[in-house]
Amino acid sequence: MNVGIAYGKAARQVWLKLEVPDGATVRQAIELSGILEMFPDIDLETQKVGVFGRQCKLDKVLKPGERVEIYRPITADPDLVERVMGGDA
């Protein structure tokens, strides 16, 4: 079945389409995609993942056409950014 894998950093975003076996999990799709070699800083033990914007576990079984997303950790304090940017909550 066909699925997608998406990951982005400030300077580079990647969206890969690949064929995975029926019953493949999020982890298996990520590993089969080769994205871990492209971005060796990805740590699946600490980074969150999701499907179509909804966080899920690595053992979630995928359906055809789903897009797996690997989320980057937050590197700034959201409260501090809001104060610096002058945002109103």
TASUL-V891163 format. One record per helix or strand. SS is the DSSP state (H for helix, E for strand). FROM is the first residue (numbers start at 1). TO is the last residue. Records with the same first field share a line. If there is no record, write none. Layout:
SS = FROM-TO  FROM-TO
This chain:
E = 2-8  13-19  25-25  49-51  54-56  61-61  67-70
H = 26-33  35-38  78-85
